[in-house]
């Protein structure tokens, strides 16, 4: 039986319930997933200080793959710390309409947001000049942009879709101009994949008016942050989205991958067995595909989506199942799709 070691980054709030759901699914798979737990909860971060990040970084670099649960942002953002320490340069957010979930958006959406994980204005705390003026520096780097572009075109190749790059290149001519120049250079290496660029504000309107025109979208840091959350809103909840972060070597090969649900810690329902594990299980499905178990990864994602479509839902999306009951339904479907 194949065996894989995965770093499991435990967090706050509903983290333990999401972990229990993931472990239940793992037991149904025809291979061995060995989780190496590490406590990134706010309590443990305050207790251990920076040393906990040293330990996490060493373990993740050693194993190369991690599954992370929501962490509270208090003195610092653990996501930002990990992004910096592990040198993540690309974030992938798939967003897909889930039949069975009522939304204000009546059309179907199926996009992959590929975001440069560094730069923009997010790296700069800014500064005040006198009483009434503040400035920040916006940075676009060629190498992380190239990693994001290559990831986007490889993803489009696998999914049979086109790539759209987006920014405000007519206004931010230096920074967004460099971004588009870099993506365009990578696009020239893939003449078989449809490619176009759109202004970011026009793209936001376009996704609402004609979502079928969009497949893989590659964008700079802030744009990707805005776009992925707003797209999740169109499918019903930010908590339904999953995310993956990637680091690369100089040859463009993935060296580290971390998968996580995009939602927060939900402290109001923590410990009540009410958490919706959808995003955590979708993240797990993507992780399985990454480690080479694509059939199981796809089976898990389909099990989650079809369960919801068939009416097996947690309370936050109009159902009456608790976390355990929804997980059991997903496990049953996974076992039917890939018998051990």
C-alpha positions in Angstrom: 0.0 0.0 0.0 1.4 3.4 -0.9 2.1 5.7 2.0 2.4 9.5 2.2 3.5 11.8 5.0 1.6 15.1 5.2 2.2 17.9 7.7 -1.1 18.8 9.4 -1.2 22.4 10.6 -3.8 22.6 13.4 -5.4 25.9 14.2 -8.2 27.6 16.1 -12.0 27.5 16.3 -13.4 24.7 14.1 -9.9 23.4 13.3 -10.3 20.2 15.3 -13.6 19.4 13.7 -12.3 19.9 10.2 -9.3 17.7 11.1 -11.6 14.9 12.4 -13.5 15.1 9.1 -10.3 14.8 7.0 -9.1 11.9 9.1 -12.4 10.0 8.6 -12.0 10.4 4.8 -8.4 9.4 4.9 -9.3 6.1 6.5 -11.5 5.3 3.5 -8.7 5.7 1.0 -6.9 2.8 -0.6 -3.5 4.1 0.6 -1.9 5.3 3.8 -1.9 9.0 4.7 0.3 9.7 7.7 -0.4 13.1 9.2 2.3 14.8 11.2 0.4 17.2 13.4 1.8 20.6 14.4 -0.1 23.0 16.7 -0.4 26.5 15.2 -3.2 27.6 17.4 -3.1 31.1 18.9 -2.5 29.7 22.4 0.5 27.7 21.2 1.9 30.5 19.2 1.8 32.8 22.2 3.4 30.0 24.3 6.2 29.1 22.0 6.8 32.4 20.1 8.8 32.4 16.9 10.1 28.9 17.7 6.9 27.3 16.5 7.3 28.8 13.1 10.9 27.5 13.0 9.6 24.0 13.7 6.8 24.2 11.2 9.0 25.6 8.5 11.6 22.8 9.0 8.9 20.0 8.9 7.1 21.4 5.9 10.3 21.8 4.0 11.3 18.3 4.9 8.0 16.6 3.7 7.0 19.1 1.0 3.2 18.9 1.5 1.0 20.4 4.2 -2.7 20.6 4.9 -3.6 23.6 7.0 -6.8 24.5 9.0 -8.0 28.0 9.9 -5.9 30.0 12.3 -6.8 33.2 14.2 -5.0 36.4 13.2 -4.1 38.0 16.5 -0.5 39.4 17.0 0.3 38.3 13.4 -1.3 36.5 10.5 0.0 32.9 10.4 -0.8 32.7 6.7 1.4 35.7 6.0 4.2 34.3 8.1 4.1 31.0 6.4 3.9 32.6 3.0 7.1 34.5 3.7 9.0 31.8 5.4 8.1 29.1 2.9 8.6 31.4 0.0 5.2 30.8 -1.6 4.9 32.7 -4.8 1.6 31.3 -6.2 -1.9 30.8 -4.7 -4.5 28.8 -6.5 -8.2 29.2 -5.7 -10.6 27.1 -7.7 -14.2 28.4 -7.5 -17.1 26.3 -8.9 -20.9 26.5 -8.6 -22.2 23.8 -6.3 -25.6 22.6 -7.4 -28.0 22.5 -4.5 -26.8 25.7 -2.8 -29.1 28.7 -3.2 -27.3 31.9 -4.2 -28.2 35.4 -5.4 -26.2 34.6 -8.6 -28.3 32.4 -11.0 -25.6 31.5 -13.5 -22.9 28.8 -13.2 -19.3 29.7 -12.6 -16.2 27.5 -12.9 -13.0 29.4 -12.7 -9.5 29.0 -11.4 -7.9 32.1 -9.8 -4.1 32.0 -10.0 -2.7 34.7 -7.8 0.9 36.0 -7.4 1.4 35.4 -3.7 3.9 38.2 -3.2 4.3 41.9 -3.8 1.6 44.3 -4.7 1.1 46.7 -1.7 0.7 43.8 0.7 4.4 43.6 1.5 4.6 47.3 2.4 3.3 48.7 5.7 3.2 52.2 4.2 4.1 55.5 5.9 2.5 58.7 6.9 3.8 62.0 5.6 2.6 64.7 7.9 -1.0 64.7 9.1 -2.9 64.3 5.9 -0.9 62.1 3.5 0.0 58.5 3.5 1.9 56.5 0.8 2.7 52.9 0.1 5.0 51.2 -2.4 3.6 48.7 -4.9 6.0 46.0 -6.1 5.6 43.6 -9.0 8.4 41.1 -9.5 9.1 39.2 -12.7 10.0 35.8 -11.2 6.9 35.2 -9.0 4.8 36.5 -11.9 6.4 34.0 -14.2 5.8 31.2 -11.8 2.1 32.1 -11.6 1.9 32.4 -15.4 3.5 29.0 -15.9 1.2 27.4 -13.3 -1.8 29.0 -15.0 -1.0 27.7 -18.4 -0.2 24.2 -17.1 -3.6 24.2 -15.3 -5.4 25.5 -18.4 -3.8 22.7 -20.4 -5.0 20.1 -18.0 -8.5 21.5 -17.8 -8.9 22.3 -21.5 -9.5 26.0 -20.8 -8.1 29.4 -21.8 -6.1 31.9 -19.7 -7.0 35.5 -19.0 -4.5 37.8 -17.3 -6.0 40.8 -15.6 -4.7 44.0 -14.1 -5.0 47.8 -14.5 -2.2 47.9 -17.1 -3.5 51.1 -18.8 -3.2 53.0 -15.5 -0.4 51.2 -13.5 1.8 51.2 -16.6 5.1 50.4 -14.7 3.9 47.7 -12.3 1.0 46.1 -14.1 2.8 46.7 -17.3 5.6 44.4 -16.1 3.1 41.9 -14.9 1.4 41.7 -18.3 4.7 41.7 -20.1 5.8 38.7 -18.1 2.6 36.8 -18.6 2.6 37.6 -22.3 6.1 36.1 -22.6 4.9 32.9 -21.0 1.8 32.9 -23.2 4.0 32.9 -26.3 5.4 29.5 -25.2 1.8 28.1 -25.3 0.4 29.1 -28.7 -2.2 26.2 -28.4 -3.9 27.7 -25.3 -6.3 30.6 -25.9 -5.0 33.7 -24.1 -6.2 37.3 -23.6 -5.8 40.1 -21.1 -8.5 42.2 -19.6 -8.7 45.3 -17.3 -9.5 44.2 -13.8 -12.6 46.3 -13.4 -14.0 45.1 -16.8 -13.2 41.5 -15.8 -15.3 41.8 -12.5 -18.2 42.9 -14.6 -17.6 40.3 -17.2 -17.6 37.4 -14.7 -21.1 38.5 -13.6 -22.5 39.0 -17.1 -20.9 36.2 -19.0 -19.1 33.8 -16.6 -18.7 31.1 -19.3 -16.0 33.3 -20.9 -13.6 32.7 -18.0 -11.5 29.7 -17.2 -8.1 30.3 -15.7 -7.5 33.8 -14.5 -4.0 34.9 -13.5 -3.5 38.2 -11.5 -1.3 40.1 -9.2 -1.6 39.8 -5.4 -4.3 42.3 -4.4 -6.4 41.6 -7.5 -6.3 37.8 -6.8 -7.4 38.4 -3.2 -10.3 40.6 -4.2 -11.4 38.3 -7.1 -11.3 35.0 -5.3 -13.4 36.1 -2.4 -15.9 37.9 -4.6 -16.2 34.8 -6.8 -16.8 32.6 -3.7 -19.5 35.0 -2.8 -21.2 34.2 -6.2 -21.3 30.5 -5.3 -22.8 31.1 -1.9 -20.1 31.6 0.7 -16.4 32.4 1.1 -16.4 29.3 3.3 -17.0 27.0 0.4 -13.7 27.8 -1.3 -10.4 26.0 -1.0 -6.9 27.3 -1.6 -3.4 26.0 -2.4 -0.1 27.8 -2.1 3.1 26.8 -4.0 6.8 27.4 -3.8 9.1 26.7 -6.7 12.8 26.1 -7.5 14.8 28.0 -10.1 13.6 25.4 -12.7 10.0 26.2 -12.1 9.3 22.9 -10.3 7.0 22.8 -7.2 9.1 22.3 -4.0 6.4 23.0 -1.4 2.6 22.8 -1.5 0.2 23.8 1.2 -3.6 23.2 1.0 -6.2 24.9 3.1 -9.9 25.9 3.3 -10.4 29.6 2.7 -12.8 30.2 5.5 -12.1 31.4 9.0 -12.1 29.9 12.5 -15.9 30.4 13.1 -15.5 30.6 16.9 -19.2 30.9 17.4 -19.8 27.3 16.3 -16.5 25.8 17.4 -17.0 22.5 19.4 -20.6 22.2 18.5 -20.2 19.7 15.6 -21.8 22.3 13.2 -18.9 23.2 11.0 -19.2 22.7 7.3 -16.1 20.7 6.2 -16.8 21.2 2.5 -13.8 23.5 1.9 -11.4 21.4 4.0 -12.4 18.3 2.0 -12.1 20.0 -1.3 -8.6 21.2 -0.2 -7.8 17.6 0.7 -9.0 16.5 -2.8 -6.6 18.9 -4.4 -3.8 17.7 -2.1 -4.4 14.1 -3.2 -4.1 15.1 -6.8 -0.9 16.9 -6.1 0.8 13.9 -4.4 -0.1 11.7 -7.4 -3.4 10.2 -6.3 -5.5 12.1 -8.8 -8.2 9.5 -9.1 -8.9 9.6 -5.4 -8.6 13.4 -5.4 -11.2 13.7 -8.1 -13.4 11.1 -6.4 -13.3 13.0 -3.2 -14.2 16.3 -4.8 -17.1 14.7 -6.7 -18.3 13.0 -3.5 -18.5 16.3 -1.7 -20.2 18.1 -4.6 -22.8 15.4 -5.4 -23.6 14.9 -1.7 -24.6 18.6 -1.5 -26.4 18.4 -4.8 -28.4 15.4 -3.6 -29.5 17.3 -0.5 -26.9 16.2 2.1 -26.0 19.6 3.5 -24.9 21.2 6.7 -27.1 23.9 8.3 -25.2 26.9 7.0 -26.1 25.9 3.4 -29.7 25.0 4.0 -29.5 21.5 5.3 -29.8 19.7 8.7 -26.7 17.6 8.9 -24.0 18.1 11.5 -20.3 17.9 10.7 -20.1 14.2 11.5 -23.2 13.2 9.5 -22.0 15.1 6.4 -18.6 13.6 6.6 -20.1 10.1 6.9 -22.1 10.7 3.7 -19.0 11.8 1.8 -17.1 8.8 3.1 -19.8 6.5 1.9 -19.6 8.0 -1.6 -15.8 7.9 -1.7 -15.9 4.2 -0.8 -18.4 3.5 -3.5 -16.2 5.3 -6.1 -12.8 3.8 -5.0 -13.3 0.6 -3.1 -10.3 -0.2 -0.9 
